[in-house]
Amino acid sequence: MKKLIVLVVVLGAAMFASPSLATLIYSTGFESPTFTTGTVAGQDGWTITAGAGDIFTGTGVIAGAQSLKVYYSGANADVRKSFASQTTAATLAFKTTALITNRTSQFDLLNAATTRTAARVLFNGTGYITAYNGTTATNLMTYAAQTYDIRILADITAQTYDVYVDNVLKADDYAFYDGSATDIGTLRIMRYTSTAVNVDNVAIYSGLIPEPATVSILGLGIAGILALKRRRNES
């Protein structure tokens, strides 16, 4: 009995101390009334350094009634959102739709000063989702003109990051693009040349959100131990 109790406590502590309980520091679905249709610049702290970024409705919306569209407009698009600087760990989650597969969209986690790039993930112009391991681009998988769930887990202390695509680990312990990045405080979305990339359900956490399987396994472990305890009590 005592051993079972100890195991339950240990597994429970592991689950509830899990990075899945990391603190949410920013989230948006680009919905009204926080956002109105038109340029995203000046809305909820979003800025446009180059190109264009619009809140739109109708065809192409990923979730809800509105999404963000980032697109080339006289220059490659550069749309940003700053958040509280993180120095230990951070997670970025979002949904994105690449409308075509022969143009490049880029998602960066930068330091608060926007002078260093920690994590860099691209939907590149040759049909691959790519992540940088240091300054080396590595193709993770091919992609189609559809919506994907992307999650980037940055361990700032170790200066490494993981990339999940639709909850499947695709990049494991990749080195930061810039090894001198010691904090993360800016999301940058870029779109090169023509057409657009749509983005929605952006969430930024202080801490690491583990893969769903990790939490499921812990939960199943606790459930199994409790079931065994019940059977022993019944016998």
N, C-alpha and C positions, 0 to 999 in steps of 0.2 A: 504493500500500500504506500509506504513512504517513498519507495523508488518511483512509483507511478506519479505521485504528487510532485516529486522533484522534476521528473521529465516534463510534466505539463507546465510547471512554472518556467523551466528553462526555455521550452519551445514558445510559450506565450510571451516571455520576455523578448525573445529573438524577433517574434513577429511584431510586437508593439514598439520595439525599439528600432524596427526596420526603417530604412530610409524612405519607405513608402509613406511614412508619416512626416516627411519633410514639409517645411512650411511653404505654402503658396504665397508668393509675393506679387504676382501679377497674372491676371487672366482676362481674356476678352473673346467674345464671339462677334465683335464688330456690330453689335445690335443697337437699335434705337432704345432709349433716347441718348445714350452716351455718344453714339456715332450717328451722323447724318450723311446722306449720300453726297458725293463730291469728294474733293481732295481730302486725304487723311491728315495732311499737314495741320498741326495745331489741335488735333483731336486726341484727347486722352494721352498727351505727351508724345505722340508720334511726329516724326519730322521727315522731310524729304530733302536729301542732299543733292540729288540729281534725278532726271527722269520724272516719273509720275507714279503716284499711288492713290487710288480712288476707292471709296466705299461704294459698292454697287448692289443692286437688287436684280432679281430676275434670272435669266439663263446664266448658268455657271456658278451660282451660289452653292457653296459646299454644305453649309449647315445653317438652320434658322432662316431668316429673311434677308440677311446681308452678309457680304464677305469683303475682303480686301483684294484689290487687283493691283499688282505692281507691274509697270510696263515701261518700255522704252518710249521716250518722248523728247527727241532732239539730243538725247544723251542716254547712256546706259542708266537704268533706274537704280537708285540707292535710297532705300527707305529704312528708317531706324526707330527703335524704341529703347530708351534708356530705362534702367531699373536700379534698385539698391545694389551697390557693389558687393559681390560675394568673393570671399577669400579662401573658402574651404572646399565647397562643392556647389554645383548648380545643375539644374535640369531644365531643358527646354523641350516642350511638346507642342506640336501643331499639326494641322492638316493642310495639305497642299495639293493642288491640281495643276499638272503641267498640261497645257492645252495641245502642245505638239512636242515631239521628241528630238527636234533638230535645232533647238535654241537652248541657251544655258540660263538656269536660275541658280542663285547662290545664297546660302544661309550661313551666316557667320555669328559666332559668339566672340565679342570683342571685350577688351578691358574698358573700364569706365571712361578713361581718357580717349578711347577710340584710336589708340596708337599701336595696339598689339592685338593679333588674332589668336584666340585660343583654339576654337574648333571651327572647321570649315567643311560643309557638305554641299555638294552640287548635284543638280539634275543637269548633266552636261549635254552638249549639242550633238553627241553621237549616240544618245539613247541609253546612257548609263547613269545610275546614281553613284556618285563618287565621293570619297572622303579623303582627307589629307592626313597621312601619317608623317608628322613633321612637315616637310615641304614636298613630300612624295605623294602624288595623286594615285589613289588606288580605286579601281572600279569595283563596286560592291555587288551590283546586280543591274540587269537591264530594267527599264521602266517603260510603261505605256502611257497613253494620254488618258489618265484616270486619277482618282484621288488616293493619296497615301497618308498614313499616319506616321509621323517622324518623331523620334525621341532622341535627344542628345544628352548624355549624362557626362558632365565634366567634373573630374576629380582635380580640383585646382591645386591641392597640396602635392599630388603626384604628377601634375601636369600631363594628364592623360584623359581620354574621353572614349565613350562607347556610342555607337549609333544603332538604334533599332528602327526597322522599317516594318510597319504592321505587326509590331510586337515580336519580331524575329531579330535576334542579334546579328548584325551585319559587319560591324567594326568593333573590335575588342582591344581596349587599352592602346588606342592610337595616341602617339605623342602630339602635344600641342603644335599647331602650325608655327607659332612663335614661342620658343622656349623661355622667353623672358616675360611672358604674360603671367602675372601673379594675382590677378583678380579678373572677374567677369562682371560687366555692368551694362552691356549694350547688345541688343539684337540688331543685326543688319541683314536686310533682304535685298538682293540685287537681281536685276534681269537684264540680260545682254541682247542687243539688237531687237528685232521686231517681235510682235505679239506679247502676251502677258502670262504671268503666273498668278494663280489665285491662292489665297491663304485664309485660314479660319481657325477658330478654337485654339488660340495661342495661350499657352500657360507656362509660367516660369516659376521654378521652385528654388528655395534655398535648401540644398541637400540633394541626395540621389534617390530617384524613384526606381526601384528594382524591377526586373522583368516580372510580369504577372505570374509566371510559373513558380518563381521563388516564394511568393506569398501563398500561392495555392498549395505548394508542398508543405509549408509550415502549418497551414490550416488543416490539411489532411492528416499530418502527423499528430496534431492535438486531438482531432476527431477520433483517430484510430486508438490513441491511448485512452481516451474517455470511454470508447466503446468496449475496450478490453477490461477496463475497470468495472463497467456495468455487468459484463458477463461473469466476472469473478464474484461480484456481489450476489448475483442471482444464483450462482452455484453454491 
